[in-house]
Amino acid sequence: MSALDAARHHLARLTTVDLGPIVTPIHPLDRLREALGGGPRLLVKRDDLIGFGFGGNKVRKLALVAARARSEGADTLITTGGIQSNHARVTAAVAARLGMKCVLVLNGVPREPPAGNALLVRLLGAEVRYVASREERSATMGAVVEHLSDHGHRPFMIPLGASTPLGAMGLARAVGELASQASPPDVIIHSTSSGGTQAGLVFGCAIHGLATRVLGISADDPAVDIAAHVRGILGPMAHMVGLPPDVLAAHGVDIDDGFVGPGYGVPSPASEEASQLLARREGIFLDPTYTAKAMAGLIAHVRRGTFRDDQTVLFWHTGGLPAIFA
């Protein structure tokens, strides 16, 4: 057995919790391509259709991370994000499924009545601690862990976005799913922020022998910062499955930060056009924080002629639809 075969075997055997069906379809985007005047063949991988907890890529990550928490005897899941965090929403749903307590440290000012992900988090019964800024989240999570531990609980802290080597393995496994469904695309375009999804897709392409370019469209931070996060996750992922880090050398970390617009979670003219175009041409919805900006990036690259007409570009729809209703 080759090293890559052994790595794929190890990846397939990672323990998960049962969150229901996670395999998602791939659909052509022929009418979007027509609206753009031609260009490469366009496809979409529909992780927005994952059924559990309103779906999205975070379900793939948390199926693995929650299994680790359960194996360590945890009774409480703790994580962080913004008030409209998709990751926080799915963490709360996983905790409910597993009969665990959930504490969320969220930055921002809560609204009454809550809407979008904030409403779902309340329905799921999570305890929420609000902080004023991103910079306060880490210290507050640490204080929550200490408090719960002192009172006899067994807390398990999940970093932002479940963007850990183990969480990213959920997207690496998804690349194998993709490879079983269709010929490998030339390019995968997706939204990138905390780095775990991109690390997983890059790692999955590497160990499945795909020459696919993975292009992340930043939702917030500069490309250099996200790239550092992604590389920091990739090395430990290789170690987890017994591969030398140089197996990833041929797979770059490719990020375009030109579509953030006015800021994180704030729509731009390009992202609003992307949302309308995909809805009116394909009947598919995008969220304003992540996928609309990623689709704006795809549209711009097609219009610029970045890709050849004989290439296939796949948009990985990472979900986040509750934020439409925030």
C-alpha positions as semicolon CSV with decimal commas, in nm:
position;residue;x (nm);y (nm);z (nm)
1;M;0,000;0,000;0,000
2;S;0,140;0,339;-0,102
3;A;0,163;0,628;0,142
4;L;-0,127;0,805;-0,032
5;D;-0,337;0,487;-0,025
6;A;-0,266;0,455;0,347
7;A;-0,359;0,820;0,401
8;R;-0,690;0,777;0,218
9;H;-0,761;0,463;0,422
10;H;-0,691;0,653;0,744
11;L;-0,912;0,941;0,631
12;A;-1,203;0,710;0,553
13;R;-1,179;0,546;0,896
14;L;-1,198;0,865;1,104
15;T;-1,478;0,844;1,361
16;T;-1,785;1,063;1,307
17;V;-2,113;1,120;1,484
18;D;-2,426;1,037;1,289
19;L;-2,583;1,362;1,170
20;G;-2,781;1,202;0,891
21;P;-2,698;1,202;0,517
22;I;-2,414;1,437;0,426
23;V;-2,352;1,340;0,060
24;T;-2,463;1,636;-0,155
25;P;-2,540;1,658;-0,527
26;I;-2,355;1,839;-0,803
27;H;-2,568;2,047;-1,039
28;P;-2,477;2,217;-1,368
29;L;-2,507;2,596;-1,385
30;D;-2,588;2,616;-1,754
31;R;-2,820;2,916;-1,731
32;L;-2,568;3,112;-1,527
33;R;-2,303;3,030;-1,787
34;E;-2,541;3,152;-2,060
35;A;-2,600;3,477;-1,869
36;L;-2,224;3,530;-1,852
37;G;-2,188;3,492;-2,227
38;G;-2,023;3,151;-2,223
39;G;-1,689;3,061;-2,076
40;P;-1,598;2,746;-1,881
41;R;-1,844;2,476;-1,786
42;L;-1,991;2,569;-1,446
43;L;-2,101;2,328;-1,171
44;V;-2,210;2,369;-0,809
45;K;-2,157;2,130;-0,516
46;R;-2,466;2,178;-0,298
47;D;-2,354;2,161;0,065
48;D;-2,639;2,403;0,131
49;L;-2,863;2,096;0,090
50;I;-2,719;1,904;0,387
51;G;-3,026;1,839;0,599
52;F;-2,892;1,856;0,953
53;G;-2,907;2,186;1,142
54;F;-2,985;2,391;0,829
55;G;-2,681;2,242;0,657
56;G;-2,361;2,388;0,522
57;N;-1,996;2,289;0,528
58;K;-1,976;2,317;0,908
59;V;-2,176;1,995;0,940
60;R;-1,893;1,806;0,768
61;K;-1,639;1,950;1,013
62;L;-1,843;1,902;1,327
63;A;-1,931;1,540;1,251
64;L;-1,562;1,467;1,319
65;V;-1,493;1,723;1,591
66;A;-1,798;1,627;1,796
67;A;-1,697;1,262;1,774
68;R;-1,365;1,358;1,935
69;A;-1,547;1,556;2,204
70;R;-1,772;1,261;2,283
71;S;-1,478;1,020;2,295
72;E;-1,315;1,246;2,556
73;G;-1,627;1,238;2,772
74;A;-1,730;1,598;2,711
75;D;-2,070;1,716;2,827
76;T;-2,050;2,073;2,693
77;L;-1,949;2,219;2,357
78;I;-1,809;2,572;2,357
79;T;-1,729;2,777;2,050
80;T;-1,726;3,131;1,914
81;G;-1,816;3,350;1,618
82;G;-2,030;3,647;1,521
83;I;-2,398;3,678;1,608
84;Q;-2,491;3,533;1,268
85;S;-2,227;3,257;1,283
86;N;-2,318;2,948;1,082
87;H;-2,063;2,751;1,282
88;A;-2,225;2,853;1,611
89;R;-2,565;2,745;1,480
90;V;-2,441;2,401;1,374
91;T;-2,246;2,354;1,699
92;A;-2,566;2,424;1,893
93;A;-2,754;2,174;1,676
94;V;-2,486;1,906;1,728
95;A;-2,494;1,962;2,104
96;A;-2,872;1,922;2,102
97;R;-2,845;1,600;1,900
98;L;-2,587;1,456;2,140
99;G;-2,759;1,569;2,459
100;M;-2,481;1,812;2,550
101;K;-2,486;2,165;2,687
102;C;-2,372;2,435;2,444
103;V;-2,216;2,772;2,529
104;L;-2,151;3,023;2,249
105;V;-1,929;3,330;2,280
106;L;-2,053;3,568;2,011
107;N;-1,937;3,918;1,928
108;G;-2,189;4,184;1,839
109;V;-2,503;4,346;1,972
110;P;-2,804;4,112;1,999
111;R;-3,138;4,213;1,849
112;E;-3,486;4,147;1,981
113;P;-3,653;3,956;1,842
114;P;-3,363;3,750;1,709
115;A;-3,350;3,652;1,342
116;G;-3,151;3,423;1,114
117;N;-2,891;3,211;1,288
118;A;-2,948;3,396;1,616
119;L;-3,308;3,277;1,618
120;L;-3,203;2,918;1,546
121;V;-2,942;2,926;1,823
122;R;-3,214;3,031;2,068
123;L;-3,449;2,758;1,947
124;L;-3,169;2,504;1,996
125;G;-3,131;2,608;2,360
126;A;-2,770;2,726;2,351
127;E;-2,641;2,960;2,620
128;V;-2,494;3,273;2,462
129;R;-2,230;3,504;2,609
130;Y;-2,204;3,829;2,414
131;V;-1,879;4,024;2,380
132;A;-1,817;4,356;2,210
133;S;-1,538;4,257;1,970
134;R;-1,357;3,967;1,805
135;E;-1,055;4,036;2,024
136;E;-1,252;3,948;2,340
137;R;-1,373;3,610;2,222
138;S;-1,072;3,394;2,304
139;A;-1,029;3,513;2,664
140;T;-1,403;3,477;2,727
141;M;-1,405;3,121;2,596
142;G;-1,115;3,038;2,826
143;A;-1,302;3,184;3,122
144;V;-1,613;2,979;3,033
145;V;-1,406;2,660;3,016
146;E;-1,251;2,733;3,355
147;H;-1,587;2,813;3,515
148;L;-1,753;2,499;3,382
149;S;-1,460;2,280;3,482
150;D;-1,468;2,424;3,834
151;H;-1,837;2,332;3,857
152;G;-1,795;1,968;3,759
153;H;-1,860;1,988;3,385
154;R;-1,640;1,846;3,110
155;P;-1,621;2,124;2,848
156;F;-1,478;2,080;2,499
157;M;-1,368;2,401;2,327
158;I;-1,402;2,418;1,948
159;P;-1,199;2,693;1,777
160;L;-1,358;2,942;1,538
161;G;-1,520;2,766;1,244
162;A;-1,403;2,422;1,366
163;S;-1,101;2,512;1,153
164;T;-0,872;2,257;1,309
165;P;-0,680;1,977;1,136
166;L;-0,950;1,730;1,242
167;G;-1,235;1,957;1,134
168;A;-1,071;2,020;0,798
169;M;-1,062;1,644;0,739
170;G;-1,438;1,668;0,686
171;L;-1,377;1,864;0,366
172;A;-1,091;1,636;0,265
173;R;-1,337;1,347;0,285
174;A;-1,580;1,553;0,077
175;V;-1,324;1,572;-0,204
176;G;-1,337;1,192;-0,221
177;E;-1,716;1,222;-0,242
178;L;-1,678;1,470;-0,527
179;A;-1,435;1,242;-0,711
180;S;-1,691;0,958;-0,694
181;Q;-1,961;1,178;-0,845
182;A;-1,797;1,354;-1,138
183;S;-1,476;1,402;-1,330
184;P;-1,241;1,626;-1,131
185;P;-1,302;1,993;-1,208
186;D;-1,014;2,211;-1,317
187;V;-1,097;2,468;-1,049
188;I;-1,292;2,470;-0,722
189;I;-1,407;2,815;-0,604
190;H;-1,539;2,860;-0,252
191;S;-1,569;3,111;0,031
192;T;-1,273;3,120;0,269
193;S;-1,229;3,284;0,609
194;S;-1,100;3,083;0,907
195;G;-0,912;2,851;0,670
196;G;-1,044;2,507;0,757
197;T;-1,256;2,454;0,448
198;Q;-0,978;2,559;0,215
199;A;-0,722;2,343;0,398
200;G;-0,956;2,046;0,371
201;L;-1,019;2,095;0,000
202;V;-0,648;2,143;-0,077
203;F;-0,555;1,839;0,132
204;G;-0,832;1,630;-0,022
205;C;-0,718;1,714;-0,374
206;A;-0,361;1,624;-0,282
207;I;-0,429;1,283;-0,132
208;H;-0,683;1,191;-0,400
209;G;-0,436;1,280;-0,673
210;L;-0,640;1,563;-0,825
211;A;-0,467;1,846;-1,008
212;T;-0,763;2,073;-0,929
213;R;-0,685;2,435;-0,839
214;V;-0,860;2,542;-0,518
215;L;-0,938;2,915;-0,522
216;G;-1,071;3,067;-0,199
217;I;-1,256;3,399;-0,213
218;S;-1,202;3,585;0,114
219;A;-1,509;3,691;0,310
220;D;-1,311;3,918;0,540
221;D;-0,936;3,899;0,603
222;P;-0,640;3,975;0,375
223;A;-0,518;3,687;0,159
224;V;-0,182;3,669;0,336
225;D;-0,351;3,617;0,675
226;I;-0,589;3,347;0,555
227;A;-0,308;3,171;0,369
228;A;-0,111;3,154;0,694
229;H;-0,411;2,995;0,869
230;V;-0,453;2,741;0,589
231;R;-0,086;2,642;0,591
232;G;-0,096;2,613;0,969
233;I;-0,373;2,355;0,935
234;L;-0,228;2,161;0,640
235;G;0,094;2,053;0,814
236;P;-0,079;1,881;1,107
237;M;-0,329;1,723;0,867
238;A;-0,044;1,553;0,683
239;H;0,101;1,435;1,015
240;M;-0,238;1,291;1,120
241;V;-0,241;1,050;0,827
242;G;0,131;0,974;0,823
243;L;0,234;1,184;0,524
244;P;0,538;1,410;0,496
245;P;0,443;1,779;0,461
246;D;0,612;1,799;0,119
247;V;0,330;1,589;-0,029
248;L;0,138;1,918;-0,039
249;A;0,413;2,115;-0,213
250;A;0,246;2,098;-0,555
251;H;-0,082;2,233;-0,418
252;G;-0,064;2,604;-0,350
253;V;-0,284;2,809;-0,118
254;D;-0,463;3,037;-0,362
255;I;-0,676;3,321;-0,219
256;D;-0,842;3,623;-0,380
257;D;-0,928;3,896;-0,129
258;G;-1,066;4,138;-0,387
259;F;-1,436;4,076;-0,313
260;V;-1,467;4,162;0,058
261;G;-1,628;4,491;-0,040
262;P;-1,729;4,727;0,245
263;G;-1,641;4,464;0,508
264;Y;-1,732;4,133;0,671
265;G;-2,101;4,061;0,643
266;V;-2,171;4,381;0,448
267;P;-2,306;4,323;0,094
268;S;-2,130;4,479;-0,202
269;P;-2,278;4,566;-0,541
270;A;-2,096;4,263;-0,686
271;S;-2,228;4,025;-0,420
272;E;-2,582;4,156;-0,459
273;E;-2,561;4,105;-0,835
274;A;-2,430;3,752;-0,779
275;S;-2,718;3,666;-0,544
276;Q;-2,979;3,794;-0,787
277;L;-2,819;3,634;-1,090
278;L;-2,793;3,287;-0,933
279;A;-3,146;3,306;-0,790
280;R;-3,305;3,426;-1,114
281;R;-3,107;3,198;-1,345
282;E;-3,075;2,880;-1,135
283;G;-3,320;2,907;-0,842
284;I;-3,029;2,878;-0,596
285;F;-2,987;3,113;-0,301
286;L;-2,666;3,257;-0,157
287;D;-2,598;3,406;0,183
288;P;-2,478;3,767;0,204
289;T;-2,169;3,705;0,419
290;Y;-1,989;3,420;0,245
291;T;-2,128;3,254;-0,065
292;A;-2,255;3,569;-0,239
293;K;-1,905;3,718;-0,230
294;A;-1,751;3,390;-0,344
295;M;-1,993;3,376;-0,636
296;A;-1,912;3,739;-0,715
297;G;-1,551;3,625;-0,743
298;L;-1,641;3,339;-0,976
299;I;-1,848;3,569;-1,199
300;A;-1,571;3,828;-1,217
301;H;-1,308;3,567;-1,308
302;V;-1,531;3,424;-1,582
303;R;-1,591;3,770;-1,724
304;R;-1,219;3,847;-1,718
305;G;-1,144;3,531;-1,913
306;T;-0,937;3,378;-1,631
307;F;-1,054;3,029;-1,728
308;R;-1,054;2,860;-2,070
309;D;-1,380;2,758;-2,233
310;D;-1,273;2,392;-2,222
311;Q;-1,226;2,398;-1,845
312;T;-1,471;2,305;-1,569
313;V;-1,515;2,534;-1,269
314;L;-1,703;2,402;-0,965
315;F;-1,853;2,637;-0,707
316;W;-1,858;2,476;-0,362
317;H;-2,175;2,614;-0,201
318;T;-2,093;2,614;0,170
319;G;-2,444;2,706;0,288
320;G;-2,522;2,976;0,541
321;L;-2,873;3,046;0,416
322;P;-3,030;3,146;0,754
323;A;-2,829;3,473;0,734
324;I;-3,055;3,580;0,444
325;F;-3,327;3,628;0,705
326;A;-3,117;3,818;0,960
